[in-house]
Amino acid sequence: MKLVGPINHWRTDPSGWIGSVVMLGFAGIAAWRWQNSGLLFYALTFLREIAAGWFLLTRRKNLAQQRFGAGAVFAYVSSALPLMYLSPSAGSSSNALLASNVVAIFGFAIATVALFELGAAFGVSPANRGAVKSGVYSFVQHPMYVGYVLAELGLCIVNPWNVSILAASIILYALRSYLENAIMRLRQYGKLCA
């Protein structure tokens, strides 16, 4: 997988460029949240959004033309939802903050490995850019979402009110998984019928 590849022209992949701008906006919000809360989760979210923005500019073309729809809405809302978590509660101990940071590091490590495995096949909204079956994807079908859920779980340690945001996040990740699987099944069905 190449980290430095050609950047797609905005005319050939306008949604990649728009998505990159959105993800860089999310990165700015994450940097602001990191500065105000001091939580490592937001520093890692900042880095994730920068990487996502880069991969959106250099991604593979969608193999099936699709319009912006419900899948894209779910995808961008679920990408923004981690920015809504509440800061640590006043009674959070240093042990709770440490545990939150450890869980965030572990979750983001899984998600980052998955992102680099996807490389040019990465996209925010569900699309057919080819299946990845190597690395962490040989063990778990959606390792990026597993990593995000683990990282976000760490925020529930420092503020119990975050459980409701985590529940919403899990629902959106499940919807994204379902839509991605449906798109890949359509691709396989199309190959069988051809």
C-alpha positions in Angstrom: 0.0 0.0 0.0 1.4 3.4 -1.0 1.0 6.3 1.3 2.0 8.8 -1.3 0.1 8.4 -4.5 -1.5 10.6 -7.1 -4.1 12.9 -5.9 -7.4 12.5 -7.8 -8.5 15.4 -9.9 -11.6 17.1 -8.4 -13.5 16.5 -11.6 -13.0 12.7 -11.5 -13.8 12.4 -7.8 -15.7 15.4 -6.5 -17.1 13.5 -3.6 -13.6 12.5 -2.5 -12.6 16.2 -2.5 -15.8 17.2 -0.6 -15.3 14.4 1.9 -11.7 15.4 2.4 -12.8 19.0 3.2 -15.4 17.7 5.6 -12.9 15.4 7.3 -10.4 18.2 7.6 -13.2 20.3 9.2 -13.8 17.5 11.7 -10.0 17.5 12.3 -10.2 21.1 13.3 -13.1 20.4 15.7 -11.1 17.5 17.2 -8.1 19.7 17.7 -10.2 22.3 19.4 -11.8 19.6 21.6 -8.3 18.2 22.4 -7.1 21.7 23.4 -10.1 22.3 25.7 -10.5 18.8 27.3 -6.9 17.5 27.2 -8.2 14.1 26.3 -5.9 11.9 24.2 -9.0 10.6 22.4 -9.4 14.0 20.6 -5.7 14.1 19.6 -6.1 10.6 18.1 -9.4 11.7 16.4 -7.5 14.7 14.9 -4.9 12.4 13.4 -7.6 10.0 12.2 -9.4 12.8 10.4 -6.2 14.1 8.8 -5.4 10.5 7.5 -9.0 10.1 6.3 -8.8 13.3 4.4 -5.6 12.2 2.7 -7.0 8.8 1.8 -10.2 10.4 0.3 -8.0 12.5 -2.0 -6.0 9.4 -3.2 -8.7 6.7 -3.2 -9.7 4.3 -5.9 -12.7 5.2 -8.1 -16.0 3.8 -7.0 -16.7 0.7 -9.2 -20.5 1.4 -9.2 -21.7 4.9 -9.7 -23.9 5.9 -6.7 -25.4 9.2 -5.7 -25.2 10.8 -2.3 -27.9 9.1 -0.3 -28.9 7.7 3.1 -25.6 5.7 3.3 -23.5 8.8 2.9 -25.7 10.7 5.5 -25.2 7.8 8.0 -21.5 7.7 7.3 -20.8 11.4 7.8 -23.1 11.6 10.9 -21.3 8.6 12.5 -17.9 10.2 11.6 -19.0 13.4 13.4 -20.7 11.8 16.4 -17.4 11.2 18.3 -16.9 14.9 18.4 -20.0 15.2 20.5 -18.8 13.3 23.5 -18.9 15.1 26.8 -15.8 16.0 28.6 -14.7 14.2 31.8 -17.0 14.7 34.7 -15.8 16.7 37.7 -15.3 13.6 39.7 -13.1 11.7 37.2 -10.0 10.3 38.9 -6.6 10.2 37.3 -7.0 6.4 37.1 -10.2 6.8 35.1 -8.4 9.3 32.7 -5.5 6.8 32.4 -7.9 3.9 31.6 -9.7 6.1 29.1 -6.5 7.0 27.4 -5.3 3.3 27.3 -8.6 2.2 25.8 -8.5 5.0 23.2 -5.0 4.1 22.2 -5.9 0.4 21.8 -9.1 1.3 19.8 -7.4 3.8 17.5 -4.5 1.4 16.9 -7.0 -1.2 15.5 -8.8 1.5 13.5 -5.5 2.9 12.1 -4.2 -0.5 11.0 -7.5 -1.0 9.3 -7.3 2.4 7.6 -3.9 1.6 6.3 -5.0 -1.8 5.1 -7.8 -0.2 3.1 -5.5 2.5 1.7 -6.9 3.6 -1.7 -10.1 1.6 -1.1 -11.0 3.9 1.8 -14.2 5.9 1.6 -16.4 7.5 4.2 -19.7 6.6 2.6 -20.4 3.0 1.5 -19.2 2.3 -2.0 -17.7 -0.5 -4.0 -13.9 0.2 -4.3 -13.0 -3.4 -4.0 -12.9 -5.8 -1.1 -9.9 -6.0 1.3 -9.4 -9.4 2.8 -5.8 -9.1 4.1 -4.3 -8.1 7.5 -6.8 -7.2 10.2 -9.6 -7.7 7.6 -8.8 -11.4 7.5 -9.9 -11.6 11.2 -12.7 -9.1 11.5 -15.0 -7.9 8.7 -15.2 -4.3 10.0 -12.1 -3.8 12.2 -12.3 0.0 11.8 -15.7 0.2 13.4 -14.6 -2.2 16.2 -11.6 0.1 16.9 -13.8 3.1 17.0 -16.3 1.5 19.4 -13.4 0.5 21.7 -11.9 4.0 21.6 -15.3 5.6 22.3 -15.9 3.2 25.1 -13.0 4.8 26.9 -15.0 8.1 27.0 -17.7 6.3 29.0 -15.2 5.7 31.7 -14.6 9.4 32.3 -18.3 10.5 31.9 -21.2 8.0 32.3 -23.5 10.3 30.3 -21.4 9.4 27.2 -23.1 5.9 27.1 -26.1 7.4 25.2 -23.7 8.8 22.5 -21.9 5.5 22.4 -25.2 3.7 21.8 -26.1 6.0 18.9 -22.6 5.5 17.5 -22.9 1.7 17.6 -26.2 1.9 15.8 -24.7 4.1 13.1 -21.7 1.8 12.7 -24.0 -1.2 12.4 -26.0 0.6 9.7 -22.8 1.5 7.8 -21.7 -2.1 8.1 -25.0 -3.4 6.8 -24.9 -0.9 3.8 -21.3 -1.8 3.0 -22.1 -5.5 3.1 -25.2 -5.0 0.9 -23.1 -3.1 -1.7 -20.4 -5.9 -1.7 -23.1 -8.6 -2.1 -24.5 -6.7 -5.1 -21.0 -6.7 -6.6 -20.7 -10.4 -6.1 -24.2 -11.0 -7.5 -23.3 -8.9 -10.6 -20.2 -11.1 -11.2 -22.2 -14.3 -10.9 -24.8 -13.0 -13.4 -22.2 -11.7 -15.9 
